[in-house]
């Protein structure tokens, strides 16, 4: 029996775990890109194919990432693109962990 996260009718624990793993691949590529170039890319497409062969997409939400580099190049926002406002938020934290917020 799969656990369905509260407040969201379709996110299963296994899907969230897989999304975090895929997000960690993206985050690692972002950090490698910054180490090599001195800045974060303007889009995730810049990571392909040198840093990753393909951008691994989330298994929850719209199955796409929202990404934006900070203007001062100190970090970025990486989160799951949502299908509706009722879905929980899942985004990368500055600490390197994933933050999950139900609404």
Gaussian input, Z-matrix of N, CA and C with variables (Angstrom, degrees):
# hf/3-21g

backbone

0 1
 N
 C     1     B1
 C     2     B2     1     A1
 N     3     B3     2     A2     1     D1
 C     4     B4     3     A3     2     D2
 C     5     B5     4     A4     3     D3
 N     6     B6     5     A5     4     D4
 C     7     B7     6     A6     5     D5
 C     8     B8     7     A7     6     D6
 N     9     B9     8     A8     7     D7
 C    10    B10     9     A9     8     D8
 C    11    B11    10    A10     9     D9
 N    12    B12    11    A11    10    D10
 C    13    B13    12    A12    11    D11
 C    14    B14    13    A13    12    D12
 N    15    B15    14    A14    13    D13
 C    16    B16    15    A15    14    D14
 C    17    B17    16    A16    15    D15
 N    18    B18    17    A17    16    D16
 C    19    B19    18    A18    17    D17
 C    20    B20    19    A19    18    D18
 N    21    B21    20    A20    19    D19
 C    22    B22    21    A21    20    D20
 C    23    B23    22    A22    21    D21
 N    24    B24    23    A23    22    D22
 C    25    B25    24    A24    23    D23
 C    26    B26    25    A25    24    D24
 N    27    B27    26    A26    25    D25
 C    28    B28    27    A27    26    D26
 C    29    B29    28    A28    27    D27
 N    30    B30    29    A29    28    D28
 C    31    B31    30    A30    29    D29
 C    32    B32    31    A31    30    D30
 N    33    B33    32    A32    31    D31
 C    34    B34    33    A33    32    D32
 C    35    B35    34    A34    33    D33
 N    36    B36    35    A35    34    D34
 C    37    B37    36    A36    35    D35
 C    38    B38    37    A37    36    D36
 N    39    B39    38    A38    37    D37
 C    40    B40    39    A39    38    D38
 C    41    B41    40    A40    39    D39
 N    42    B42    41    A41    40    D40
 C    43    B43    42    A42    41    D41
 C    44    B44    43    A43    42    D42
 N    45    B45    44    A44    43    D43
 C    46    B46    45    A45    44    D44
 C    47    B47    46    A46    45    D45
 N    48    B48    47    A47    46    D46
 C    49    B49    48    A48    47    D47
 C    50    B50    49    A49    48    D48
 N    51    B51    50    A50    49    D49
 C    52    B52    51    A51    50    D50
 C    53    B53    52    A52    51    D51
 N    54    B54    53    A53    52    D52
 C    55    B55    54    A54    53    D53
 C    56    B56    55    A55    54    D54
 N    57    B57    56    A56    55    D55
 C    58    B58    57    A57    56    D56
 C    59    B59    58    A58    57    D57
 N    60    B60    59    A59    58    D58
 C    61    B61    60    A60    59    D59
 C    62    B62    61    A61    60    D60
 N    63    B63    62    A62    61    D61
 C    64    B64    63    A63    62    D62
 C    65    B65    64    A64    63    D63
 N    66    B66    65    A65    64    D64
 C    67    B67    66    A66    65    D65
 C    68    B68    67    A67    66    D66
 N    69    B69    68    A68    67    D67
 C    70    B70    69    A69    68    D68
 C    71    B71    70    A70    69    D69
 N    72    B72    71    A71    70    D70
 C    73    B73    72    A72    71    D71
 C    74    B74    73    A73    72    D72
 N    75    B75    74    A74    73    D73
 C    76    B76    75    A75    74    D74
 C    77    B77    76    A76    75    D75
 N    78    B78    77    A77    76    D76
 C    79    B79    78    A78    77    D77
 C    80    B80    79    A79    78    D78
 N    81    B81    80    A80    79    D79
 C    82    B82    81    A81    80    D80
 C    83    B83    82    A82    81    D81
 N    84    B84    83    A83    82    D82
 C    85    B85    84    A84    83    D83
 C    86    B86    85    A85    84    D84
 N    87    B87    86    A86    85    D85
 C    88    B88    87    A87    86    D86
 C    89    B89    88    A88    87    D87
 N    90    B90    89    A89    88    D88
 C    91    B91    90    A90    89    D89
 C    92    B92    91    A91    90    D90
 N    93    B93    92    A92    91    D91
 C    94    B94    93    A93    92    D92
 C    95    B95    94    A94    93    D93
 N    96    B96    95    A95    94    D94
 C    97    B97    96    A96    95    D95
 C    98    B98    97    A97    96    D96
 N    99    B99    98    A98    97    D97
 C   100   B100    99    A99    98    D98
 C   101   B101   100   A100    99    D99
 N   102   B102   101   A101   100   D100
 C   103   B103   102   A102   101   D101
 C   104   B104   103   A103   102   D102
 N   105   B105   104   A104   103   D103
 C   106   B106   105   A105   104   D104
 C   107   B107   106   A106   105   D105
 N   108   B108   107   A107   106   D106
 C   109   B109   108   A108   107   D107
 C   110   B110   109   A109   108   D108
 N   111   B111   110   A110   109   D109
 C   112   B112   111   A111   110   D110
 C   113   B113   112   A112   111   D111
 N   114   B114   113   A113   112   D112
 C   115   B115   114   A114   113   D113
 C   116   B116   115   A115   114   D114
 N   117   B117   116   A116   115   D115
 C   118   B118   117   A117   116   D116
 C   119   B119   118   A118   117   D117
 N   120   B120   119   A119   118   D118
 C   121   B121   120   A120   119   D119
 C   122   B122   121   A121   120   D120
 N   123   B123   122   A122   121   D121
 C   124   B124   123   A123   122   D122
 C   125   B125   124   A124   123   D123
 N   126   B126   125   A125   124   D124
 C   127   B127   126   A126   125   D125
 C   128   B128   127   A127   126   D126
 N   129   B129   128   A128   127   D127
 C   130   B130   129   A129   128   D128
 C   131   B131   130   A130   129   D129
 N   132   B132   131   A131   130   D130
 C   133   B133   132   A132   131   D131
 C   134   B134   133   A133   132   D132
 N   135   B135   134   A134   133   D133
 C   136   B136   135   A135   134   D134
 C   137   B137   136   A136   135   D135
 N   138   B138   137   A137   136   D136
 C   139   B139   138   A138   137   D137
 C   140   B140   139   A139   138   D138
 N   141   B141   140   A140   139   D139
 C   142   B142   141   A141   140   D140
 C   143   B143   142   A142   141   D141
 N   144   B144   143   A143   142   D142
 C   145   B145   144   A144   143   D143
 C   146   B146   145   A145   144   D144
 N   147   B147   146   A146   145   D145
 C   148   B148   147   A147   146   D146
 C   149   B149   148   A148   147   D147
 N   150   B150   149   A149   148   D148
 C   151   B151   150   A150   149   D149
 C   152   B152   151   A151   150   D150
 N   153   B153   152   A152   151   D151
 C   154   B154   153   A153   152   D152
 C   155   B155   154   A154   153   D153
 N   156   B156   155   A155   154   D154
 C   157   B157   156   A156   155   D155
 C   158   B158   157   A157   156   D156
 N   159   B159   158   A158   157   D157
 C   160   B160   159   A159   158   D158
 C   161   B161   160   A160   159   D159
 N   162   B162   161   A161   160   D160
 C   163   B163   162   A162   161   D161
 C   164   B164   163   A163   162   D162
 N   165   B165   164   A164   163   D163
 C   166   B166   165   A165   164   D164
 C   167   B167   166   A166   165   D165
 N   168   B168   167   A167   166   D166
 C   169   B169   168   A168   167   D167
 C   170   B170   169   A169   168   D168
 N   171   B171   170   A170   169   D169
 C   172   B172   171   A171   170   D170
 C   173   B173   172   A172   171   D171
 N   174   B174   173   A173   172   D172
 C   175   B175   174   A174   173   D173
 C   176   B176   175   A175   174   D174
 N   177   B177   176   A176   175   D175
 C   178   B178   177   A177   176   D176
 C   179   B179   178   A178   177   D177
 N   180   B180   179   A179   178   D178
 C   181   B181   180   A180   179   D179
 C   182   B182   181   A181   180   D180
 N   183   B183   182   A182   181   D181
 C   184   B184   183   A183   182   D182
 C   185   B185   184   A184   183   D183
 N   186   B186   185   A185   184   D184
 C   187   B187   186   A186   185   D185
 C   188   B188   187   A187   186   D186
 N   189   B189   188   A188   187   D187
 C   190   B190   189   A189   188   D188
 C   191   B191   190   A190   189   D189
 N   192   B192   191   A191   190   D190
 C   193   B193   192   A192   191   D191
 C   194   B194   193   A193   192   D192
 N   195   B195   194   A194   193   D193
 C   196   B196   195   A195   194   D194
 C   197   B197   196   A196   195   D195
 N   198   B198   197   A197   196   D196
 C   199   B199   198   A198   197   D197
 C   200   B200   199   A199   198   D198
 N   201   B201   200   A200   199   D199
 C   202   B202   201   A201   200   D200
 C   203   B203   202   A202   201   D201
 N   204   B204   203   A203   202   D202
 C   205   B205   204   A204   203   D203
 C   206   B206   205   A205   204   D204
 N   207   B207   206   A206   205   D205
 C   208   B208   207   A207   206   D206
 C   209   B209   208   A208   207   D207
 N   210   B210   209   A209   208   D208
 C   211   B211   210   A210   209   D209
 C   212   B212   211   A211   210   D210
 N   213   B213   212   A212   211   D211
 C   214   B214   213   A213   212   D212
 C   215   B215   214   A214   213   D213
 N   216   B216   215   A215   214   D214
 C   217   B217   216   A216   215   D215
 C   218   B218   217   A217   216   D216
 N   219   B219   218   A218   217   D217
 C   220   B220   219   A219   218   D218
 C   221   B221   220   A220   219   D219
 N   222   B222   221   A221   220   D220
 C   223   B223   222   A222   221   D221
 C   224   B224   223   A223   222   D222
 N   225   B225   224   A224   223   D223
 C   226   B226   225   A225   224   D224
 C   227   B227   226   A226   225   D225
 N   228   B228   227   A227   226   D226
 C   229   B229   228   A228   227   D227
 C   230   B230   229   A229   228   D228
 N   231   B231   230   A230   229   D229
 C   232   B232   231   A231   230   D230
 C   233   B233   232   A232   231   D231
 N   234   B234   233   A233   232   D232
 C   235   B235   234   A234   233   D233
 C   236   B236   235   A235   234   D234
 N   237   B237   236   A236   235   D235
 C   238   B238   237   A237   236   D236
 C   239   B239   238   A238   237   D237
 N   240   B240   239   A239   238   D238
 C   241   B241   240   A240   239   D239
 C   242   B242   241   A241   240   D240
 N   243   B243   242   A242   241   D241
 C   244   B244   243   A243   242   D242
 C   245   B245   244   A244   243   D243
 N   246   B246   245   A245   244   D244
 C   247   B247   246   A246   245   D245
 C   248   B248   247   A247   246   D246
 N   249   B249   248   A248   247   D247
 C   250   B250   249   A249   248   D248
 C   251   B251   250   A250   249   D249
 N   252   B252   251   A251   250   D250
 C   253   B253   252   A252   251   D251
 C   254   B254   253   A253   252   D252
 N   255   B255   254   A254   253   D253
 C   256   B256   255   A255   254   D254
 C   257   B257   256   A256   255   D255
 N   258   B258   257   A257   256   D256
 C   259   B259   258   A258   257   D257
 C   260   B260   259   A259   258   D258
 N   261   B261   260   A260   259   D259
 C   262   B262   261   A261   260   D260
 C   263   B263   262   A262   261   D261
 N   264   B264   263   A263   262   D262
 C   265   B265   264   A264   263   D263
 C   266   B266   265   A265   264   D264
 N   267   B267   266   A266   265   D265
 C   268   B268   267   A267   266   D266
 C   269   B269   268   A268   267   D267
 N   270   B270   269   A269   268   D268
 C   271   B271   270   A270   269   D269
 C   272   B272   271   A271   270   D270
 N   273   B273   272   A272   271   D271
 C   274   B274   273   A273   272   D272
 C   275   B275   274   A274   273   D273
 N   276   B276   275   A275   274   D274
 C   277   B277   276   A276   275   D275
 C   278   B278   277   A277   276   D276
 N   279   B279   278   A278   277   D277
 C   280   B280   279   A279   278   D278
 C   281   B281   280   A280   279   D279
 N   282   B282   281   A281   280   D280
 C   283   B283   282   A282   281   D281
 C   284   B284   283   A283   282   D282
 N   285   B285   284   A284   283   D283
 C   286   B286   285   A285   284   D284
 C   287   B287   286   A286   285   D285
 N   288   B288   287   A287   286   D286
 C   289   B289   288   A288   287   D287
 C   290   B290   289   A289   288   D288
 N   291   B291   290   A290   289   D289
 C   292   B292   291   A291   290   D290
 C   293   B293   292   A292   291   D291
 N   294   B294   293   A293   292   D292
 C   295   B295   294   A294   293   D293
 C   296   B296   295   A295   294   D294
 N   297   B297   296   A296   295   D295
 C   298   B298   297   A297   296   D296
 C   299   B299   298   A298   297   D297
 N   300   B300   299   A299   298   D298
 C   301   B301   300   A300   299   D299
 C   302   B302   301   A301   300   D300
 N   303   B303   302   A302   301   D301
 C   304   B304   303   A303   302   D302
 C   305   B305   304   A304   303   D303
 N   306   B306   305   A305   304   D304
 C   307   B307   306   A306   305   D305
 C   308   B308   307   A307   306   D306

   B1=1.4569
   B2=1.5190
   B3=1.3055
   B4=1.4565
   B5=1.5235
   B6=1.3032
   B7=1.4499
   B8=1.5205
   B9=1.3237
   B10=1.4611
   B11=1.5161
   B12=1.3351
   B13=1.4529
   B14=1.5151
   B15=1.3330
   B16=1.4515
   B17=1.5110
   B18=1.3093
   B19=1.4470
   B20=1.5170
   B21=1.3003
   B22=1.4611
   B23=1.5101
   B24=1.2883
   B25=1.4497
   B26=1.5124
   B27=1.3386
   B28=1.4543
   B29=1.5311
   B30=1.3079
   B31=1.4578
   B32=1.5217
   B33=1.2974
   B34=1.4582
   B35=1.5211
   B36=1.3141
   B37=1.4599
   B38=1.5289
   B39=1.3239
   B40=1.4646
   B41=1.5271
   B42=1.3378
   B43=1.4608
   B44=1.5291
   B45=1.3080
   B46=1.4663
   B47=1.5273
   B48=1.3138
   B49=1.4665
   B50=1.5260
   B51=1.3261
   B52=1.4677
   B53=1.5276
   B54=1.3193
   B55=1.4615
   B56=1.5238
   B57=1.3099
   B58=1.4665
   B59=1.5263
   B60=1.3324
   B61=1.4697
   B62=1.5178
   B63=1.3172
   B64=1.4607
   B65=1.5247
   B66=1.3076
   B67=1.4622
   B68=1.5138
   B69=1.3245
   B70=1.4658
   B71=1.5298
   B72=1.3258
   B73=1.4675
   B74=1.5301
   B75=1.3188
   B76=1.4707
   B77=1.5217
   B78=1.3088
   B79=1.4669
   B80=1.5184
   B81=1.3091
   B82=1.4634
   B83=1.5366
   B84=1.3178
   B85=1.4644
   B86=1.5317
   B87=1.3312
   B88=1.4633
   B89=1.5294
   B90=1.3205
   B91=1.4610
   B92=1.5280
   B93=1.3305
   B94=1.4664
   B95=1.5296
   B96=1.3177
   B97=1.4642
   B98=1.5266
   B99=1.3310
   B100=1.4666
   B101=1.5226
   B102=1.3292
   B103=1.4614
   B104=1.5330
   B105=1.3078
   B106=1.4645
   B107=1.5269
   B108=1.3437
   B109=1.4630
   B110=1.5227
   B111=1.3195
   B112=1.4585
   B113=1.5168
   B114=1.3293
   B115=1.4665
   B116=1.5272
   B117=1.3179
   B118=1.4571
   B119=1.5320
   B120=1.3297
   B121=1.4629
   B122=1.5186
   B123=1.3221
   B124=1.4709
   B125=1.5265
   B126=1.3415
   B127=1.4633
   B128=1.5294
   B129=1.3160
   B130=1.4631
   B131=1.5248
   B132=1.3204
   B133=1.4682
   B134=1.5263
   B135=1.3259
   B136=1.4666
   B137=1.5268
   B138=1.3163
   B139=1.4669
   B140=1.5248
   B141=1.3389
   B142=1.4677
   B143=1.5237
   B144=1.2895
   B145=1.4593
   B146=1.5315
   B147=1.3564
   B148=1.4638
   B149=1.5281
   B150=1.3141
   B151=1.4644
   B152=1.5240
   B153=1.3197
   B154=1.4707
   B155=1.5273
   B156=1.3272
   B157=1.4771
   B158=1.5175
   B159=1.3241
   B160=1.4643
   B161=1.5253
   B162=1.3230
   B163=1.4658
   B164=1.5221
   B165=1.3478
   B166=1.4650
   B167=1.5312
   B168=1.2970
   B169=1.4590
   B170=1.5344
   B171=1.3274
   B172=1.4669
   B173=1.5268
   B174=1.3022
   B175=1.4658
   B176=1.5284
   B177=1.3273
   B178=1.4695
   B179=1.5266
   B180=1.3289
   B181=1.4611
   B182=1.5126
   B183=1.3430
   B184=1.4659
   B185=1.5212
   B186=1.3192
   B187=1.4705
   B188=1.5300
   B189=1.3371
   B190=1.4571
   B191=1.5270
   B192=1.3331
   B193=1.4630
   B194=1.5222
   B195=1.3293
   B196=1.4589
   B197=1.5200
   B198=1.3272
   B199=1.4563
   B200=1.5155
   B201=1.3322
   B202=1.4559
   B203=1.5219
   B204=1.3298
   B205=1.4618
   B206=1.5265
   B207=1.3272
   B208=1.4627
   B209=1.5253
   B210=1.3169
   B211=1.4635
   B212=1.5294
   B213=1.3342
   B214=1.4659
   B215=1.5299
   B216=1.3382
   B217=1.4627
   B218=1.5328
   B219=1.3210
   B220=1.4610
   B221=1.5221
   B222=1.3139
   B223=1.4587
   B224=1.5183
   B225=1.3194
   B226=1.4616
   B227=1.5207
   B228=1.3125
   B229=1.4569
   B230=1.5221
   B231=1.3037
   B232=1.4619
   B233=1.5172
   B234=1.3217
   B235=1.4573
   B236=1.5182
   B237=1.3128
   B238=1.4582
   B239=1.5208
   B240=1.3260
   B241=1.4620
   B242=1.5293
   B243=1.3138
   B244=1.4572
   B245=1.5185
   B246=1.3149
   B247=1.4641
   B248=1.5134
   B249=1.3345
   B250=1.4654
   B251=1.5245
   B252=1.3088
   B253=1.4642
   B254=1.5258
   B255=1.3144
   B256=1.4639
   B257=1.5196
   B258=1.3296
   B259=1.4594
   B260=1.5271
   B261=1.3214
   B262=1.4764
   B263=1.5218
   B264=1.3260
   B265=1.4548
   B266=1.5240
   B267=1.3197
   B268=1.4570
   B269=1.5149
   B270=1.3578
   B271=1.4537
   B272=1.5207
   B273=1.3199
   B274=1.4563
   B275=1.5246
   B276=1.3173
   B277=1.4541
   B278=1.5304
   B279=1.3173
   B280=1.4663
   B281=1.5288
   B282=1.3079
   B283=1.4652
   B284=1.5218
   B285=1.3293
   B286=1.4540
   B287=1.5150
   B288=1.3149
   B289=1.4601
   B290=1.5307
   B291=1.3254
   B292=1.4594
   B293=1.5082
   B294=1.3278
   B295=1.4710
   B296=1.5206
   B297=1.3229
   B298=1.4638
   B299=1.5230
   B300=1.3274
   B301=1.4679
   B302=1.5278
   B303=1.3141
   B304=1.4602
   B305=1.5191
   B306=1.3047
   B307=1.4662
   B308=1.5046
   A1=109.05
   A2=117.42
   A3=122.35
   A4=109.90
   A5=115.26
   A6=121.78
   A7=109.28
   A8=117.67
   A9=121.71
   A10=106.24
   A11=116.88
   A12=120.94
   A13=110.57
   A14=116.51
   A15=122.61
   A16=112.25
   A17=117.25
   A18=122.22
   A19=113.49
   A20=116.74
   A21=119.30
   A22=108.73
   A23=116.41
   A24=121.84
   A25=113.99
   A26=119.85
   A27=118.10
   A28=115.57
   A29=120.16
   A30=120.83
   A31=109.17
   A32=116.73
   A33=121.96
   A34=109.11
   A35=115.84
   A36=121.33
   A37=111.32
   A38=117.29
   A39=120.72
   A40=111.14
   A41=117.69
   A42=121.01
   A43=110.94
   A44=116.81
   A45=120.72
   A46=109.62
   A47=117.17
   A48=121.18
   A49=110.51
   A50=117.14
   A51=121.15
   A52=111.00
   A53=117.76
   A54=121.25
   A55=110.60
   A56=117.66
   A57=121.01
   A58=110.81
   A59=117.75
   A60=121.24
   A61=110.53
   A62=116.45
   A63=120.51
   A64=110.83
   A65=116.16
   A66=120.24
   A67=112.07
   A68=117.02
   A69=120.29
   A70=111.17
   A71=117.08
   A72=120.87
   A73=109.32
   A74=116.44
   A75=121.29
   A76=109.89
   A77=117.41
   A78=121.17
   A79=111.38
   A80=116.76
   A81=120.63
   A82=109.96
   A83=116.53
   A84=120.85
   A85=110.89
   A86=117.28
   A87=120.69
   A88=111.04
   A89=116.47
   A90=120.24
   A91=111.76
   A92=117.47
   A93=120.50
   A94=110.60
   A95=116.24
   A96=121.55
   A97=109.55
   A98=116.90
   A99=120.72
   A100=110.90
   A101=116.97
   A102=120.19
   A103=110.61
   A104=116.69
   A105=121.15
   A106=113.08
   A107=117.26
   A108=120.35
   A109=114.51
   A110=117.22
   A111=120.82
   A112=114.22
   A113=117.16
   A114=120.19
   A115=109.64
   A116=115.07
   A117=119.77
   A118=108.55
   A119=117.64
   A120=119.63
   A121=111.85
   A122=115.62
   A123=120.52
   A124=111.29
   A125=116.63
   A126=120.24
   A127=108.81
   A128=115.98
   A129=120.63
   A130=111.57
   A131=117.57
   A132=121.02
   A133=112.03
   A134=117.57
   A135=121.30
   A136=112.33
   A137=117.60
   A138=121.50
   A139=112.73
   A140=115.79
   A141=121.93
   A142=109.46
   A143=121.17
   A144=129.87
   A145=113.95
   A146=117.17
   A147=118.83
   A148=113.84
   A149=118.27
   A150=121.41
   A151=112.93
   A152=117.25
   A153=124.24
   A154=108.02
   A155=116.16
   A156=119.26
   A157=111.05
   A158=115.86
   A159=123.13
   A160=107.08
   A161=116.30
   A162=120.65
   A163=107.50
   A164=117.68
   A165=118.79
   A166=109.92
   A167=116.96
   A168=121.93
   A169=111.41
   A170=117.04
   A171=121.08
   A172=111.34
   A173=115.55
   A174=121.00
   A175=111.32
   A176=116.46
   A177=122.05
   A178=108.71
   A179=115.90
   A180=120.60
   A181=110.83
   A182=116.09
   A183=120.69
   A184=111.69
   A185=116.09
   A186=122.39
   A187=111.17
   A188=113.74
   A189=122.41
   A190=108.08
   A191=115.55
   A192=121.05
   A193=110.69
   A194=115.70
   A195=122.83
   A196=104.59
   A197=117.46
   A198=121.66
   A199=109.23
   A200=115.44
   A201=120.97
   A202=108.37
   A203=116.35
   A204=121.50
   A205=108.74
   A206=116.53
   A207=120.46
   A208=109.05
   A209=116.69
   A210=121.15
   A211=112.18
   A212=117.30
   A213=119.69
   A214=112.41
   A215=116.75
   A216=123.64
   A217=114.18
   A218=116.79
   A219=120.12
   A220=112.39
   A221=117.69
   A222=120.47
   A223=110.44
   A224=114.24
   A225=120.26
   A226=109.21
   A227=115.52
   A228=123.03
   A229=107.62
   A230=116.89
   A231=122.06
   A232=106.76
   A233=116.06
   A234=119.84
   A235=109.66
   A236=114.37
   A237=120.83
   A238=108.72
   A239=116.77
   A240=121.24
   A241=108.05
   A242=116.67
   A243=121.71
   A244=111.93
   A245=115.16
   A246=121.36
   A247=111.60
   A248=116.41
   A249=120.24
   A250=109.23
   A251=115.43
   A252=120.68
   A253=112.10
   A254=117.91
   A255=121.24
   A256=112.49
   A257=117.28
   A258=119.55
   A259=109.99
   A260=116.58
   A261=119.78
   A262=110.29
   A263=116.10
   A264=121.19
   A265=109.05
   A266=116.24
   A267=122.52
   A268=106.03
   A269=115.61
   A270=118.89
   A271=111.16
   A272=114.28
   A273=121.50
   A274=108.59
   A275=116.11
   A276=121.55
   A277=109.46
   A278=116.20
   A279=121.15
   A280=111.58
   A281=117.37
   A282=121.88
   A283=112.93
   A284=117.15
   A285=120.62
   A286=113.02
   A287=117.25
   A288=121.64
   A289=109.38
   A290=114.65
   A291=121.07
   A292=109.49
   A293=116.64
   A294=122.69
   A295=107.70
   A296=115.56
   A297=122.91
   A298=107.90
   A299=117.13
   A300=122.57
   A301=109.19
   A302=116.34
   A303=119.70
   A304=107.40
   A305=116.28
   A306=120.62
   A307=111.10
   D1=125.80
   D2=-178.66
   D3=-88.70
   D4=143.67
   D5=177.93
   D6=-81.55
   D7=128.84
   D8=174.60
   D9=-100.67
   D10=127.74
   D11=-177.97
   D12=-67.20
   D13=139.41
   D14=-179.21
   D15=-57.70
   D16=140.02
   D17=177.87
   D18=80.04
   D19=-0.35
   D20=-179.51
   D21=-139.46
   D22=120.47
   D23=-173.19
   D24=-75.98
   D25=-11.60
   D26=-172.47
   D27=-132.33
   D28=3.57
   D29=179.84
   D30=-94.78
   D31=116.04
   D32=178.03
   D33=-98.05
   D34=153.05
   D35=-178.34
   D36=-54.25
   D37=-41.93
   D38=-179.64
   D39=-64.45
   D40=-35.25
   D41=178.87
   D42=-69.45
   D43=-40.45
   D44=178.95
   D45=-66.09
   D46=-42.18
   D47=178.07
   D48=-60.87
   D49=-45.38
   D50=178.79
   D51=-64.86
   D52=-39.46
   D53=178.04
   D54=-61.89
   D55=-42.22
   D56=177.85
   D57=-62.18
   D58=-42.29
   D59=177.97
   D60=-60.94
   D61=-45.02
   D62=179.42
   D63=-66.14
   D64=-38.98
   D65=176.91
   D66=-63.90
   D67=-35.22
   D68=177.60
   D69=-65.32
   D70=-33.75
   D71=175.20
   D72=-63.20
   D73=-44.78
   D74=179.22
   D75=-63.79
   D76=-44.29
   D77=-178.99
   D78=-63.34
   D79=-40.17
   D80=177.88
   D81=-62.06
   D82=-44.09
   D83=178.39
   D84=-63.57
   D85=-40.33
   D86=177.41
   D87=-60.26
   D88=-43.58
   D89=-179.76
   D90=-67.93
   D91=-37.94
   D92=175.70
   D93=-63.58
   D94=-42.43
   D95=178.60
   D96=-59.41
   D97=-46.62
   D98=-178.78
   D99=-65.06
   D100=-40.37
   D101=178.33
   D102=-60.19
   D103=-41.97
   D104=-177.45
   D105=-75.98
   D106=-40.42
   D107=-172.27
   D108=-103.32
   D109=-18.21
   D110=-178.08
   D111=90.84
   D112=-1.94
   D113=178.33
   D114=-150.89
   D115=163.43
   D116=175.05
   D117=-82.07
   D118=150.87
   D119=-179.78
   D120=-69.71
   D121=158.67
   D122=176.65
   D123=-73.71
   D124=-27.55
   D125=177.55
   D126=-144.20
   D127=160.60
   D128=178.88
   D129=-66.61
   D130=-24.75
   D131=179.17
   D132=-58.45
   D133=-26.87
   D134=179.97
   D135=-66.72
   D136=-14.74
   D137=-179.51
   D138=-80.29
   D139=-18.53
   D140=-174.67
   D141=-96.31
   D142=135.28
   D143=-2.68
   D144=-98.97
   D145=1.06
   D146=-173.66
   D147=-66.29
   D148=-36.92
   D149=-174.74
   D150=-103.61
   D151=-30.04
   D152=172.57
   D153=-147.18
   D154=149.21
   D155=178.79
   D156=-68.87
   D157=-43.34
   D158=175.60
   D159=-142.62
   D160=155.65
   D161=175.53
   D162=-79.41
   D163=114.28
   D164=178.63
   D165=-70.61
   D166=122.77
   D167=-175.37
   D168=-86.87
   D169=153.12
   D170=177.25
   D171=-62.50
   D172=159.70
   D173=177.68
   D174=-103.79
   D175=9.17
   D176=178.43
   D177=-130.02
   D178=172.59
   D179=179.19
   D180=63.67
   D181=-141.02
   D182=177.70
   D183=-81.73
   D184=6.29
   D185=-179.03
   D186=58.74
   D187=43.41
   D188=177.38
   D189=-149.52
   D190=157.26
   D191=177.98
   D192=-97.22
   D193=147.39
   D194=162.77
   D195=-100.48
   D196=127.67
   D197=-178.79
   D198=-137.28
   D199=138.30
   D200=174.72
   D201=-154.02
   D202=127.01
   D203=175.33
   D204=-82.22
   D205=142.57
   D206=176.40
   D207=-67.22
   D208=145.81
   D209=-179.54
   D210=-61.01
   D211=-34.31
   D212=-179.49
   D213=-85.66
   D214=4.68
   D215=175.56
   D216=63.58
   D217=24.87
   D218=178.96
   D219=-89.64
   D220=-9.34
   D221=-178.64
   D222=176.91
   D223=-162.45
   D224=-177.68
   D225=-156.41
   D226=166.19
   D227=172.03
   D228=-109.62
   D229=129.26
   D230=174.75
   D231=-133.70
   D232=119.26
   D233=-179.07
   D234=-146.04
   D235=165.40
   D236=176.94
   D237=-78.16
   D238=130.95
   D239=174.58
   D240=-71.02
   D241=129.26
   D242=-175.17
   D243=-94.90
   D244=151.26
   D245=176.01
   D246=-85.79
   D247=-29.14
   D248=-179.32
   D249=-152.21
   D250=164.00
   D251=179.62
   D252=-68.46
   D253=-16.26
   D254=-179.28
   D255=-78.45
   D256=-17.14
   D257=-179.46
   D258=-73.63
   D259=151.27
   D260=176.23
   D261=-71.88
   D262=164.79
   D263=176.07
   D264=-96.76
   D265=141.96
   D266=173.52
   D267=-135.63
   D268=115.02
   D269=-178.92
   D270=-143.25
   D271=159.58
   D272=179.00
   D273=-76.97
   D274=135.02
   D275=177.35
   D276=-96.03
   D277=158.18
   D278=178.17
   D279=-59.84
   D280=-24.94
   D281=-177.82
   D282=-77.01
   D283=-8.35
   D284=-178.19
   D285=97.30
   D286=-2.80
   D287=178.48
   D288=-98.65
   D289=168.89
   D290=176.01
   D291=-100.10
   D292=138.68
   D293=-179.82
   D294=-110.90
   D295=131.45
   D296=-179.06
   D297=-120.39
   D298=118.25
   D299=-179.28
   D300=-120.14
   D301=124.03
   D302=170.42
   D303=-91.53
   D304=155.53
   D305=-177.37
   D306=-106.40

